[in-house]
Amino acid sequence: MNDKRGHPTQLPKEHVDWVVQPIARFVKIEAAAGVVLLLSTLLALFLANSPLRELFDSLWHVPLGVNIGAYTFERSLHGWINDAVMTLFFFLIALELKRELVLGELRNPRLAMLSISAAVGGMLVPALVYLFFQYGEPGQLGWGTVMATDTAFVIGCLALLGTRIPKSLRVFMLSLAVVDDIGAIIVVAVGYGSEINWFSIGLALLGFFVVKIMAFIGIRNMALFFIVGAIIWLAVDFSGIHPTVTGVVLGLMTPTKKWITDERLHTIMDCVVAYPPGDHWSGDTPDRKVLKTAEAAAREALSPVERLEMILHPWVGFVVMPLFAFANAGVAFAGIDFSSPLTMAIFLGFVVGKPLGIFLFSWVAVRLRIAVLPASLNWPLILGGGMLAAIGFTMALFIANLAYSPEQIVSVKFGILSASVFSALFGFALLRYFSVSGEEDKGIHNG
């Protein structure tokens, strides 16, 4: 924006803005999405424990698919949500990781190692705690359930703390959650896949190669990429690997380089501004072609990663994740054994293993000098953030549906829900206490 003399009236952008602004936008959307996710969860719990329970449960078993001659491709509504719709969620997670690796916190190796070390500890230790209670038991294969962190709920809790906590904690938790989700996706692909069909794997790899060629030769139509991505999804689905992995690979393949540089964009926009006011923009005129060029240039001045994040983030936050929660969080409390070994293993894996793993692995990484602790971050805040990271809701439910039998799933879901509620409340209380104590210590020191 310029004044009457043509002088700019806005502050100039610095390089740091390309990092800070996407994170700020992410946190705002994620915090609001956390509220919608909570409401969807509460509604699912209400319906699952109401007189409408049987109708609510039968809804998710409605078959949907296509029949072509003797060939039938069909899934239940629940299956389409968990296998197809959630692919968008994993695609967005991979986009966020790609941006973090190229532009964000993970670009700095020693800062990245703090988040990566914390994420590894936050996956490994909970799994070990779980296996301590379930090794040799019917629920042994469910170790992956306690490894995940729910980004939306975590960011939502941090948003409630406002300025009481440093920005570095938000960035640390965001980076940790992204790495955590990628780890959980690897667990899904390796630990909970079925028998591998190598022919389908070959077709999927060919599809990924086609995507790479399309990007190399300059195809910029996202609809074409979506069609090829859907074909790859089908190939991966037939391969025996969970099809949501398609979203991860495609997200990591998405370019971070802008097609139009800032200099070229300004040159094109200057051509538009140079035209005097009038009706010469209508019709097939050179003026209109310049305007269309400016429109394309403004769109392509953002990298594909940035554009896709901006497009998909609200849809994933306000549609995909609430829909997933609505389809998976309905637990009928009648007849649940609150002290069952499976429920307790899930609960302790999260509320003990998660914060312990994050704290210990972060501490060891800093002591070994492979990671660095930001000046505004301290160990009590890391512990409180680790407790919040034990909110494993979305990914935990996702893995639970793959790892457990129908007879076990109710106890498992109750363990996930109770652990998430406890971790949210206790983690929030810890961070609030530590942040207030930190401020008092500063005041005493300054005095």
C-alpha positions in Angstrom: 0.0 0.0 0.0 1.4 3.5 -1.0 0.6 7.0 0.0 -0.4 9.8 -2.5 3.2 10.3 -3.4 3.7 6.7 -4.2 5.8 5.9 -1.2 5.1 2.5 0.5 3.2 2.7 3.8 3.8 -0.9 5.0 6.9 -2.3 6.8 9.3 -4.1 4.6 9.4 -7.9 4.7 12.5 -9.5 6.1 13.6 -13.1 5.5 12.3 -14.1 9.0 8.8 -13.3 7.9 8.8 -16.2 5.5 9.2 -18.5 8.6 7.2 -16.6 11.2 4.1 -15.8 9.2 3.3 -19.4 8.1 3.8 -20.6 11.7 1.6 -17.9 13.1 -1.1 -18.7 10.5 -0.8 -22.4 11.3 -1.1 -21.9 15.0 -4.3 -19.8 14.6 -6.0 -22.3 12.4 -4.8 -25.3 14.5 -6.1 -23.7 17.7 -9.6 -23.0 16.2 -9.6 -26.5 14.6 -8.9 -27.9 18.0 -12.2 -26.5 19.3 -14.1 -28.0 16.4 -12.3 -31.3 16.9 -13.3 -31.3 20.6 -17.0 -30.6 19.7 -17.0 -33.4 17.2 -15.6 -35.8 19.8 -18.1 -34.8 22.4 -21.0 -35.2 19.9 -19.7 -38.7 19.0 -19.5 -39.7 22.7 -23.0 -38.3 23.3 -24.5 -40.2 20.4 -22.7 -43.4 21.3 -24.2 -43.3 24.8 -27.7 -42.3 23.8 -30.8 -44.1 22.6 -29.5 -43.4 19.0 -26.4 -45.6 19.6 -27.3 -48.4 17.2 -28.3 -46.0 14.4 -25.1 -44.0 15.0 -23.0 -47.2 14.9 -24.7 -48.6 11.8 -24.1 -45.4 9.9 -20.4 -46.0 9.6 -20.9 -49.5 8.2 -22.9 -48.4 5.2 -21.0 -49.7 2.1 -19.9 -47.3 -0.6 -18.1 -48.2 -3.8 -18.3 -48.9 -7.5 -19.2 -52.0 -9.5 -17.7 -52.4 -13.0 -18.7 -55.8 -14.4 -17.4 -58.5 -12.1 -15.1 -56.0 -10.4 -16.2 -54.4 -7.1 -14.3 -51.8 -5.3 -16.1 -51.1 -2.0 -15.5 -49.8 1.5 -17.6 -48.9 4.4 -18.2 -45.2 5.1 -15.8 -45.6 8.1 -13.2 -47.2 5.8 -13.4 -44.4 3.3 -12.9 -41.8 6.0 -9.9 -43.6 7.6 -8.2 -44.7 4.4 -9.1 -42.0 1.8 -10.1 -38.8 3.5 -7.3 -39.1 6.0 -4.8 -39.2 3.1 -5.3 -35.4 2.9 -4.3 -35.1 6.6 -1.1 -37.0 6.0 -0.4 -35.0 2.8 -0.7 -31.8 4.8 1.6 -33.2 7.6 4.2 -34.0 4.9 3.9 -30.4 3.4 4.5 -28.9 6.9 7.5 -31.1 7.4 8.9 -30.1 4.0 8.4 -26.4 4.8 10.1 -26.9 8.2 13.0 -28.7 6.7 13.6 -26.0 4.0 12.4 -22.8 5.7 11.6 -23.4 9.3 12.9 -24.6 12.6 14.3 -27.9 11.2 16.6 -26.1 8.9 19.0 -25.3 11.8 20.6 -28.7 12.5 21.1 -28.3 16.3 17.6 -26.9 16.8 16.2 -29.6 14.6 17.9 -32.3 16.7 16.2 -31.0 19.8 12.7 -31.6 18.2 13.8 -34.8 16.5 15.4 -36.2 19.7 12.3 -35.3 21.7 10.0 -36.9 19.1 12.1 -40.1 19.0 12.0 -40.3 22.8 8.3 -39.5 22.7 7.7 -42.5 20.5 10.1 -45.1 21.8 9.6 -44.8 25.6 5.7 -44.9 25.4 6.0 -48.0 23.2 8.3 -49.7 25.8 6.1 -48.8 28.7 3.1 -50.2 26.8 5.0 -53.4 26.0 6.1 -53.8 29.6 2.4 -54.3 30.5 1.2 -56.1 27.3 4.2 -58.2 26.1 2.9 -61.7 25.4 -0.7 -60.5 25.9 -3.4 -60.3 23.2 -2.9 -56.5 22.9 0.9 -56.8 22.2 0.6 -55.6 18.6 -1.0 -52.3 19.7 2.4 -50.8 20.7 2.1 -48.2 18.0 -1.0 -46.7 19.4 0.8 -44.8 22.2 3.4 -43.2 20.0 1.4 -40.4 18.4 0.7 -36.8 19.3 -2.4 -34.9 18.3 -1.2 -31.5 16.9 -4.5 -29.8 16.9 -5.3 -30.4 20.5 -1.8 -29.6 21.6 -1.7 -26.3 19.8 -5.2 -25.5 21.1 -4.0 -26.0 24.7 -0.9 -23.8 24.0 -3.2 -21.1 22.5 -5.2 -21.0 25.8 -1.9 -20.1 27.6 -1.4 -17.1 25.3 1.7 -15.0 26.0 2.5 -16.8 29.3 4.6 -19.2 27.4 7.5 -18.3 25.0 7.1 -18.6 21.2 10.1 -21.1 21.2 7.9 -23.6 23.1 5.2 -23.4 20.4 7.8 -23.8 17.7 9.4 -26.8 19.6 6.0 -28.5 20.1 4.9 -27.9 16.5 8.2 -29.3 15.1 8.0 -32.2 17.6 4.4 -33.0 16.6 5.3 -33.0 12.8 8.2 -35.3 13.3 6.0 -37.4 15.6 3.3 -37.7 13.0 5.8 -38.8 10.3 7.1 -41.4 12.7 3.6 -42.7 13.3 3.0 -42.9 9.6 6.2 -45.0 9.2 4.8 -47.2 12.0 1.5 -47.6 10.1 3.3 -48.5 6.8 5.8 -51.0 8.4 4.0 -52.3 11.4 0.3 -52.6 10.3 0.5 -53.3 6.5 -0.7 -56.5 5.0 1.0 -58.9 2.5 2.9 -56.9 -0.1 1.9 -57.0 -3.8 5.1 -56.0 -5.6 3.4 -55.4 -8.9 1.2 -52.7 -7.3 4.3 -51.3 -5.6 5.9 -51.0 -9.1 2.8 -49.2 -10.5 2.9 -46.8 -7.5 6.6 -46.1 -8.0 5.9 -45.4 -11.7 3.2 -43.0 -10.7 5.5 -41.1 -8.4 8.0 -40.9 -11.3 5.3 -39.5 -13.5 4.6 -36.8 -10.9 8.3 -35.9 -10.9 8.3 -35.7 -14.7 5.2 -33.5 -14.7 6.8 -31.1 -12.3 10.1 -31.1 -14.2 8.5 -30.2 -17.6 6.5 -27.4 -15.9 2.9 -28.7 -15.6 1.2 -26.4 -13.1 -2.4 -27.6 -13.2 -3.1 -29.0 -9.8 -6.1 -31.0 -11.1 -3.8 -33.1 -13.2 -1.6 -33.8 -10.2 -4.7 -34.7 -8.2 -5.8 -37.3 -10.8 -2.4 -38.9 -11.0 -2.3 -38.9 -7.1 -5.6 -40.7 -7.0 -4.3 -43.4 -9.4 -1.2 -43.8 -7.2 -3.5 -44.1 -4.1 -5.3 -47.0 -5.7 -2.0 -48.7 -6.6 -0.7 -48.3 -3.0 -4.0 -49.5 -1.6 -3.8 -52.7 -3.7 -0.1 -53.1 -2.7 -0.8 -54.0 1.0 0.7 -50.8 2.3 -1.7 -48.5 4.0 -2.9 -46.0 1.3 -2.5 -42.9 3.4 1.3 -43.3 2.9 0.6 -41.9 -0.6 -0.2 -38.5 0.9 3.2 -38.5 2.8 5.3 -39.3 -0.3 3.5 -36.8 -2.5 3.7 -34.1 0.2 7.5 -34.6 0.5 7.8 -34.4 -3.3 6.1 -31.1 -3.5 8.5 -28.3 -4.6 9.4 -25.4 -2.2 10.8 -23.2 -5.0 8.6 -20.4 -6.4 8.0 -20.3 -10.2 7.8 -16.5 -10.3 10.4 -14.4 -8.5 9.5 -11.3 -6.6 11.3 -9.2 -9.1 9.4 -10.6 -12.1 6.1 -10.3 -10.1 6.8 -6.6 -9.5 7.6 -6.1 -13.2 4.4 -7.7 -14.3 2.3 -5.8 -11.7 3.9 -2.5 -12.9 2.6 -3.2 -16.4 -0.9 -3.5 -15.0 -0.6 -0.4 -12.9 0.7 1.5 -16.0 -2.6 1.2 -17.8 -5.0 4.1 -17.2 -8.5 3.5 -15.8 -11.1 2.6 -18.4 -13.1 -0.3 -20.0 -10.1 -1.7 -21.9 -9.9 -4.8 -19.6 -12.9 -6.5 -21.3 -12.6 -8.6 -24.5 -9.7 -10.4 -26.0 -7.3 -7.4 -25.8 -3.6 -7.1 -25.0 -4.6 -5.3 -21.8 -6.7 -8.3 -20.6 -3.9 -10.7 -21.4 -1.6 -8.6 -19.2 -4.2 -8.8 -16.4 -4.4 -12.6 -16.8 -0.6 -12.8 -16.7 -0.6 -10.8 -13.5 -3.2 -13.1 -12.0 -1.1 -16.2 -12.7 2.1 -14.4 -11.6 0.5 -13.5 -8.2 -0.6 -17.1 -7.8 2.7 -18.6 -8.7 4.7 -16.1 -6.6 4.0 -18.6 -3.8 5.8 -22.0 -3.8 3.5 -25.1 -4.3 4.2 -26.1 -0.7 2.9 -22.7 0.6 -0.1 -22.6 -1.8 -1.2 -26.2 -1.0 -0.8 -25.6 2.8 -3.0 -22.4 2.6 -5.6 -24.3 0.6 -5.7 -27.6 2.5 -5.1 -26.5 6.1 -8.6 -25.1 6.8 -10.2 -28.1 5.1 -8.2 -30.6 7.1 -8.6 -28.7 10.3 -12.3 -28.0 10.0 -13.6 -30.9 7.9 -11.2 -33.9 7.7 -10.1 -34.2 11.4 -13.6 -33.4 12.9 -15.1 -36.0 10.5 -12.5 -38.6 11.5 -13.2 -37.9 15.2 -16.9 -38.1 14.7 -16.5 -41.5 13.0 -14.0 -42.9 15.5 -14.4 -41.3 19.0 -17.8 -42.8 19.8 -17.2 -45.0 22.8 -20.2 -46.6 24.6 -19.2 -46.5 28.3 -21.7 -49.2 29.4 -19.9 -52.4 30.3 -16.4 -50.9 30.1 -13.9 -52.3 32.6 -12.1 -49.1 33.7 -9.2 -51.1 35.2 -8.6 -53.5 32.3 -4.9 -54.2 31.6 -5.3 -53.0 28.0 -6.8 -49.6 29.1 -4.1 -49.2 31.8 -1.3 -50.0 29.4 -2.6 -47.3 26.9 -3.1 -44.8 29.7 0.3 -45.3 31.3 2.0 -45.5 27.9 0.8 -42.0 27.2 0.8 -40.1 30.5 4.1 -41.7 31.8 6.0 -42.8 28.7 5.4 -39.7 26.6 6.6 -36.9 28.8 9.4 -39.1 30.2 10.7 -39.9 26.7 10.5 -36.4 25.5 12.3 -35.0 28.5 15.0 -37.6 28.8 15.9 -37.7 25.1 15.9 -33.9 24.9 18.2 -33.7 27.9 20.6 -36.3 26.6 20.7 -34.6 23.2 21.6 -31.2 24.8 24.2 -32.8 27.2 25.9 -34.6 24.2 25.9 -31.2 22.4 24.1 -32.6 19.3 21.2 -30.3 20.1 20.8 -26.8 21.6 18.1 -25.5 24.0 16.8 -22.0 23.0 17.5 -19.3 25.6 13.8 -18.7 26.2 13.1 -22.5 26.8 13.8 -24.3 30.0 13.5 -27.9 31.3 10.3 -27.4 33.3 8.6 -26.1 30.1 9.9 -29.1 28.2 8.4 -31.4 30.8 5.0 -29.5 30.6 5.1 -29.6 26.8 5.9 -33.3 27.0 2.8 -33.9 29.1 0.7 -32.0 26.5 2.2 -34.2 23.8 0.6 -37.2 25.5 -2.7 -36.1 23.9 -2.5 -38.7 21.2 -6.1 -38.6 20.1 -6.4 -38.5 16.3 -3.4 -40.6 15.3 -3.9 -43.0 18.3 -7.4 -43.7 17.2 -6.2 -44.1 13.6 -3.6 -46.7 14.6 -5.9 -48.4 17.1 -8.4 -49.2 14.3 -5.6 -51.1 12.5 -4.0 -52.8 15.5 -6.9 -54.2 17.6 -9.7 -56.6 17.2 -13.4 -55.4 17.5 -13.5 -57.0 21.0 -10.5 -54.9 22.2 -11.2 -51.6 20.5 -13.7 -50.2 23.1 -11.2 -50.6 26.0 -8.5 -49.1 23.8 -10.6 -46.1 22.8 -11.4 -45.5 26.4 -7.8 -45.6 27.3 -6.9 -43.1 24.6 -9.7 -40.7 25.6 -8.9 -40.8 29.3 -5.2 -40.4 28.7 -5.8 -37.4 26.4 -8.1 -35.7 28.9 -5.7 -36.2 31.8 -2.7 -35.1 29.7 -4.5 -32.0 28.5 -5.6 -30.9 32.0 -2.3 -31.8 33.8 -0.1 -30.5 31.0 -2.0 -27.2 30.9 -1.7 -26.9 34.7 2.1 -27.6 34.6 2.8 -25.1 31.9 0.7 -22.5 33.6 2.5 -23.1 36.9 6.0 -23.2 35.4 5.4 -20.0 33.3 4.1 -18.1 36.4 7.1 -19.4 38.5 9.4 -18.3 35.7 8.0 -14.8 35.7 8.4 -14.5 39.5 12.0 -15.7 39.3 12.7 -13.1 36.7 11.1 -10.4 38.9 13.2 -11.4 41.9 16.3 -11.6 39.8 15.7 -8.2 38.2 14.8 -6.7 41.6 
